[in-house]
């Protein structure tokens, strides 16, 4: 089963791409750029204005899902 996702109005500071919220566990949501894969904890990024981290460790499965979602939106 793929993790829950939703599109956000917040944008990546580098790519200006709309971020995607990925919930992989009950307590761990990420805000992720589907273009450059920069990411950070959802609450820190969206609610507190923290910067995304370009070195965030995403699984290949999550990266593949982000690529599919980005293609579906036509970017």
C-alpha positions as CSV (number, residue, x, y, z in Angstrom):
1,X,0.0,0.0,0.0
2,X,1.3,3.4,-0.9
3,X,1.7,6.1,1.8
4,X,-1.0,8.7,2.1
5,X,-0.2,11.9,0.2
6,X,-1.7,15.4,-0.4
7,X,-0.6,18.4,-2.3
8,X,0.3,21.6,-0.3
9,X,0.1,25.3,-1.1
10,X,3.7,25.7,0.3
11,X,6.4,25.7,-2.3
12,X,10.0,24.5,-2.5
13,X,12.4,27.5,-1.9
14,X,14.7,26.3,-4.7
15,X,12.4,24.8,-7.4
16,X,9.2,26.7,-6.6
17,X,7.4,23.4,-7.0
18,X,4.3,22.7,-4.8
19,X,5.3,20.5,-1.9
20,X,3.7,17.1,-1.2
21,X,2.8,15.9,2.2
22,X,3.7,12.2,2.7
23,X,2.5,10.3,5.7
24,X,4.5,7.1,6.1
25,X,3.6,6.3,9.6
26,X,1.0,7.4,12.1
27,X,3.3,10.0,13.7
28,X,5.7,11.0,10.9
29,X,4.6,13.3,8.1
30,X,7.0,14.8,5.6
31,X,6.8,17.9,3.4
32,X,8.7,16.9,0.2
33,X,9.5,18.6,-3.1
34,X,8.7,16.2,-5.9
35,X,11.3,17.8,-8.1
36,X,14.5,18.0,-6.0
37,X,13.4,15.6,-3.2
38,X,14.3,18.1,-0.5
39,X,12.2,17.3,2.6
40,X,11.6,18.0,6.2
41,X,9.1,17.2,9.0
42,X,5.7,18.5,7.9
43,X,5.0,20.6,11.1
44,X,8.5,22.1,11.1
45,X,8.3,23.1,7.4
46,X,4.7,24.1,6.9
47,X,3.6,25.3,10.3
48,X,6.9,26.7,11.6
49,X,8.5,27.8,8.4
50,X,11.7,25.6,8.6
51,X,13.8,25.1,5.5
52,X,13.7,21.8,3.6
53,X,16.8,19.6,3.8
54,X,18.4,18.6,0.5
55,X,20.0,15.6,2.2
56,X,16.9,14.1,3.6
57,X,17.0,10.2,3.4
58,X,14.0,9.2,1.2
59,X,13.5,5.6,0.1
60,X,13.6,4.8,-3.6
61,X,9.9,3.8,-3.3
62,X,9.0,7.2,-2.0
63,X,11.0,8.9,-4.7
64,X,9.3,6.8,-7.4
65,X,5.9,7.7,-5.9
66,X,6.8,11.4,-6.0
67,X,7.9,11.2,-9.6
68,X,4.6,9.6,-10.5
69,X,2.6,12.3,-8.7
70,X,4.6,15.0,-10.3
71,X,4.0,13.5,-13.8
72,X,0.3,13.2,-13.1
73,X,0.2,16.9,-12.4
74,X,1.9,17.7,-15.7
75,X,5.1,19.3,-14.3
